[in-house]
Amino acid sequence: ERIHSGGLADPRSDLYACGMLGYFLLSGVEAFRAGPKLFNDILQKEPPVTEQLAAAPDDLRRIVLECLAKDLDERPASANALVERCELLGRE
């Protein structure tokens, strides 16, 4: 992501990292497999919705996938916004 943007980081880059961790915790696999096309896959492909990920609660899966959005504007606006959304899980 930072490679694609010329090395400029945005706080929402950290939310991408949270999404990668959440994806792994929910699915048991990495969102993108290591290999020669790893950077290309991260920049251009959407992570697959595995059977395990599909079994996660809809709201939680949606939050994780929003954190992995390629477009920064589609991610939560801040870490605080992400925490607020997570706190609402199970209450709605």
Z-matrix of the N, CA and C atoms (Angstrom, degrees):
N
C 1 1.450
C 2 1.529 1 110.53
N 3 1.308 2 116.68 1 -48.38
C 4 1.464 3 119.21 2 178.65
C 5 1.515 4 110.84 3 -68.22
N 6 1.313 5 117.18 4 -29.49
C 7 1.462 6 120.56 5 176.93
C 8 1.525 7 109.30 6 -63.42
N 9 1.313 8 115.82 7 -43.89
C 10 1.463 9 121.89 8 -177.55
C 11 1.528 10 111.59 9 -66.90
N 12 1.341 11 117.31 10 -33.78
C 13 1.463 12 120.75 11 -176.30
C 14 1.523 13 112.78 12 -92.93
N 15 1.313 14 117.54 13 14.17
C 16 1.452 15 120.68 14 179.21
C 17 1.519 16 112.80 15 77.47
N 18 1.323 17 116.36 16 22.86
C 19 1.453 18 120.43 17 176.84
C 20 1.513 19 114.61 18 86.64
N 21 1.330 20 117.57 19 -0.78
C 22 1.456 21 120.26 20 179.27
C 23 1.525 22 109.90 21 -80.24
N 24 1.300 23 115.35 22 127.70
C 25 1.463 24 120.40 23 -179.86
C 26 1.520 25 109.51 24 -99.68
N 27 1.284 26 114.78 25 149.56
C 28 1.449 27 123.66 26 177.30
C 29 1.527 28 105.03 27 -126.50
N 30 1.319 29 119.57 28 147.45
C 31 1.465 30 119.23 29 178.53
C 32 1.534 31 113.29 30 -53.94
N 33 1.320 32 116.54 31 -26.36
C 34 1.460 33 119.21 32 179.43
C 35 1.526 34 112.26 33 -71.37
N 36 1.341 35 117.06 34 -11.39
C 37 1.462 36 119.91 35 172.84
C 38 1.522 37 110.16 36 -64.09
N 39 1.329 38 116.57 37 -35.03
C 40 1.459 39 120.39 38 176.38
C 41 1.521 40 110.85 39 -65.45
N 42 1.320 41 116.66 40 -33.25
C 43 1.464 42 119.98 41 178.31
C 44 1.519 43 110.28 42 -68.31
N 45 1.330 44 116.61 43 -31.38
C 46 1.464 45 120.38 44 174.63
C 47 1.525 46 109.28 45 -62.12
N 48 1.330 47 116.28 46 -43.32
C 49 1.465 48 120.64 47 178.47
C 50 1.530 49 110.41 48 -62.57
N 51 1.319 50 117.21 49 -39.72
C 52 1.479 51 120.39 50 175.98
C 53 1.524 52 110.17 51 -62.14
N 54 1.326 53 116.23 52 -39.91
C 55 1.460 54 120.17 53 178.15
C 56 1.521 55 111.80 54 -63.86
N 57 1.324 56 116.58 55 -39.24
C 58 1.471 57 120.11 56 178.01
C 59 1.529 58 110.36 57 -63.36
N 60 1.317 59 116.63 58 -42.57
C 61 1.459 60 120.30 59 178.41
C 62 1.528 61 110.51 60 -66.19
N 63 1.327 62 116.62 61 -44.92
C 64 1.464 63 120.37 62 177.91
C 65 1.513 64 112.15 63 -60.02
N 66 1.320 65 116.49 64 -41.12
C 67 1.457 66 120.99 65 178.22
C 68 1.523 67 109.91 66 -59.38
N 69 1.327 68 116.00 67 -46.44
C 70 1.464 69 120.02 68 -179.41
C 71 1.528 70 110.76 69 -63.79
N 72 1.318 71 117.17 70 -43.62
C 73 1.467 72 120.29 71 -178.59
C 74 1.528 73 111.98 72 -64.30
N 75 1.314 74 117.10 73 -35.75
C 76 1.468 75 120.28 74 -178.88
C 77 1.524 76 113.44 75 -82.14
N 78 1.332 77 116.82 76 -30.89
C 79 1.467 78 119.22 77 -173.12
C 80 1.526 79 113.90 78 -107.65
N 81 1.329 80 116.60 79 -23.29
C 82 1.458 81 120.17 80 -177.64
C 83 1.514 82 114.02 81 82.84
N 84 1.325 83 117.64 82 3.58
C 85 1.464 84 122.18 83 178.07
C 86 1.528 85 109.23 84 -135.85
N 87 1.326 86 115.61 85 159.42
C 88 1.457 87 120.20 86 176.09
C 89 1.528 88 109.52 87 -70.76
N 90 1.317 89 115.67 88 149.29
C 91 1.463 90 120.30 89 178.79
C 92 1.526 91 111.31 90 -64.77
N 93 1.321 92 116.65 91 -33.21
C 94 1.455 93 121.98 92 179.42
C 95 1.515 94 108.15 93 -134.23
N 96 1.293 95 116.74 94 132.88
C 97 1.465 96 122.08 95 -178.18
C 98 1.531 97 110.84 96 -79.12
N 99 1.318 98 114.53 97 140.56
C 100 1.463 99 120.17 98 177.22
C 101 1.523 100 109.21 99 -64.10
N 102 1.291 101 115.99 100 144.24
C 103 1.455 102 121.09 101 178.55
C 104 1.508 103 110.11 102 161.85
N 105 1.311 104 116.35 103 -175.71
C 106 1.468 105 120.35 104 -175.02
C 107 1.533 106 113.85 105 -65.59
N 108 1.329 107 117.72 106 -20.59
C 109 1.470 108 119.99 107 -178.68
C 110 1.530 109 112.33 108 -105.77
N 111 1.330 110 117.45 109 17.34
C 112 1.460 111 121.23 110 -175.50
C 113 1.523 112 112.30 111 -56.54
N 114 1.331 113 118.00 112 -52.01
C 115 1.461 114 120.30 113 -177.85
C 116 1.524 115 111.26 114 -62.33
N 117 1.307 116 117.60 115 -41.42
C 118 1.457 117 121.50 116 177.62
C 119 1.522 118 110.31 117 -61.67
N 120 1.325 119 116.86 118 -44.33
C 121 1.468 120 120.59 119 -179.78
C 122 1.524 121 110.96 120 -62.48
N 123 1.332 122 117.31 121 -43.92
C 124 1.463 123 120.75 122 179.91
C 125 1.520 124 110.69 123 -61.39
N 126 1.321 125 117.04 124 -41.38
C 127 1.464 126 120.84 125 -176.41
C 128 1.521 127 113.62 126 -77.72
N 129 1.347 128 117.82 127 -27.72
C 130 1.458 129 118.76 128 -170.32
C 131 1.523 130 115.85 129 -119.37
N 132 1.316 131 118.57 130 -21.23
C 133 1.460 132 120.02 131 -174.89
C 134 1.519 133 111.54 132 -106.88
N 135 1.315 134 114.62 133 153.49
C 136 1.458 135 120.60 134 172.69
C 137 1.522 136 107.60 135 -89.05
N 138 1.336 137 117.79 136 144.74
C 139 1.465 138 118.56 137 177.68
C 140 1.523 139 109.96 138 -66.32
N 141 1.317 140 117.64 139 143.25
C 142 1.462 141 119.53 140 -178.82
C 143 1.527 142 111.14 141 -70.74
N 144 1.315 143 115.60 142 147.77
C 145 1.462 144 120.43 143 174.19
C 146 1.523 145 106.57 144 -90.58
N 147 1.328 146 114.77 145 98.79
C 148 1.461 147 120.79 146 -178.66
C 149 1.525 148 109.86 147 -73.72
N 150 1.316 149 115.92 148 168.85
C 151 1.463 150 120.81 149 178.22
C 152 1.536 151 110.44 150 -59.13
N 153 1.331 152 115.87 151 -41.51
C 154 1.459 153 120.13 152 179.83
C 155 1.527 154 111.22 153 -66.45
N 156 1.328 155 116.72 154 -41.46
C 157 1.458 156 120.38 155 178.96
C 158 1.527 157 110.16 156 -66.09
N 159 1.311 158 116.68 157 -39.55
C 160 1.461 159 120.85 158 178.90
C 161 1.526 160 111.39 159 -63.77
N 162 1.328 161 117.34 160 -26.04
C 163 1.466 162 121.15 161 -179.29
C 164 1.529 163 112.02 162 -80.10
N 165 1.317 164 117.74 163 -11.99
C 166 1.468 165 120.99 164 179.33
C 167 1.527 166 109.14 165 -70.48
N 168 1.319 167 117.54 166 155.04
C 169 1.470 168 119.88 167 175.88
C 170 1.530 169 110.84 168 -54.16
N 171 1.322 170 116.05 169 139.32
C 172 1.467 171 121.58 170 -175.81
C 173 1.521 172 113.04 171 -52.77
N 174 1.333 173 117.36 172 -47.17
C 175 1.466 174 120.23 173 -176.91
C 176 1.528 175 111.64 174 -64.44
N 177 1.309 176 117.18 175 -40.09
C 178 1.465 177 120.79 176 179.24
C 179 1.524 178 110.60 177 -67.33
N 180 1.327 179 116.46 178 -44.68
C 181 1.473 180 120.42 179 178.17
C 182 1.526 181 110.01 180 -60.81
N 183 1.317 182 117.26 181 -41.67
C 184 1.464 183 121.43 182 -179.53
C 185 1.534 184 110.64 183 -62.42
N 186 1.324 185 117.58 184 -42.75
C 187 1.465 186 121.10 185 178.90
C 188 1.529 187 110.54 186 -62.02
N 189 1.329 188 116.64 187 -46.19
C 190 1.464 189 120.53 188 -179.91
C 191 1.528 190 110.33 189 -60.29
N 192 1.319 191 116.95 190 -46.21
C 193 1.470 192 119.91 191 -178.33
C 194 1.524 193 111.62 192 -68.76
N 195 1.332 194 118.23 193 -32.24
C 196 1.465 195 119.87 194 175.35
C 197 1.524 196 110.82 195 -65.69
N 198 1.324 197 117.34 196 -36.56
C 199 1.465 198 120.10 197 176.64
C 200 1.527 199 111.22 198 -64.07
N 201 1.326 200 116.69 199 -26.17
C 202 1.466 201 121.59 200 -179.47
C 203 1.527 202 113.25 201 -92.42
N 204 1.321 203 117.03 202 5.77
C 205 1.466 204 120.45 203 -179.31
C 206 1.525 205 110.37 204 -58.81
N 207 1.325 206 116.34 205 139.66
C 208 1.470 207 121.08 206 178.13
C 209 1.527 208 110.66 207 -68.07
N 210 1.316 209 116.60 208 -38.53
C 211 1.461 210 122.69 209 -179.90
C 212 1.532 211 108.64 210 -82.41
N 213 1.325 212 117.20 211 119.44
C 214 1.461 213 121.02 212 -178.90
C 215 1.524 214 112.30 213 -55.07
N 216 1.320 215 117.25 214 -34.40
C 217 1.459 216 120.96 215 -177.99
C 218 1.529 217 113.02 216 -70.16
N 219 1.316 218 117.90 217 -13.85
C 220 1.457 219 121.46 218 177.55
C 221 1.526 220 112.18 219 -90.99
N 222 1.323 221 116.71 220 -7.31
C 223 1.461 222 121.73 221 177.39
C 224 1.522 223 108.98 222 -86.19
N 225 1.340 224 117.30 223 163.19
C 226 1.469 225 118.68 224 171.83
C 227 1.526 226 109.32 225 -53.88
N 228 1.311 227 116.02 226 147.00
C 229 1.464 228 120.90 227 -174.22
C 230 1.522 229 113.50 228 -67.90
N 231 1.322 230 117.00 229 -25.71
C 232 1.461 231 120.52 230 -177.87
C 233 1.520 232 109.22 231 -161.33
N 234 1.320 233 115.61 232 171.00
C 235 1.468 234 119.94 233 175.46
C 236 1.521 235 110.00 234 -63.42
N 237 1.329 236 116.88 235 -36.69
C 238 1.467 237 119.85 236 177.87
C 239 1.518 238 111.07 237 -62.99
N 240 1.316 239 117.15 238 -40.83
C 241 1.468 240 120.42 239 178.20
C 242 1.523 241 110.26 240 -64.27
N 243 1.317 242 117.19 241 -37.94
C 244 1.458 243 120.98 242 177.80
C 245 1.530 244 110.67 243 -64.69
N 246 1.324 245 116.60 244 -45.18
C 247 1.467 246 120.82 245 178.91
C 248 1.521 247 110.38 246 -60.98
N 249 1.329 248 117.04 247 -43.58
C 250 1.468 249 120.39 248 179.25
C 251 1.522 250 111.16 249 -60.28
N 252 1.309 251 117.11 250 -42.58
C 253 1.475 252 120.18 251 178.93
C 254 1.522 253 110.29 252 -64.92
N 255 1.319 254 117.10 253 -41.05
C 256 1.461 255 120.12 254 179.99
C 257 1.530 256 111.33 255 -66.26
N 258 1.326 257 116.73 256 -36.49
C 259 1.460 258 120.37 257 178.54
C 260 1.526 259 112.03 258 -64.45
N 261 1.322 260 116.60 259 -26.91
C 262 1.459 261 120.70 260 179.85
C 263 1.537 262 112.75 261 -79.72
N 264 1.316 263 117.12 262 -14.27
C 265 1.471 264 119.86 263 -179.00
C 266 1.522 265 110.00 264 -57.12
N 267 1.277 266 116.05 265 132.48
C 268 1.465 267 121.00 266 177.86
C 269 1.521 268 113.05 267 84.64
N 270 1.298 269 118.74 268 -11.22
C 271 1.471 270 121.83 269 -179.98
C 272 1.527 271 112.48 270 -94.99
N 273 1.313 272 114.99 271 -19.57
C 274 1.479 273 119.15 272 -175.06
C 275 1.497 274 111.00 273 -84.16
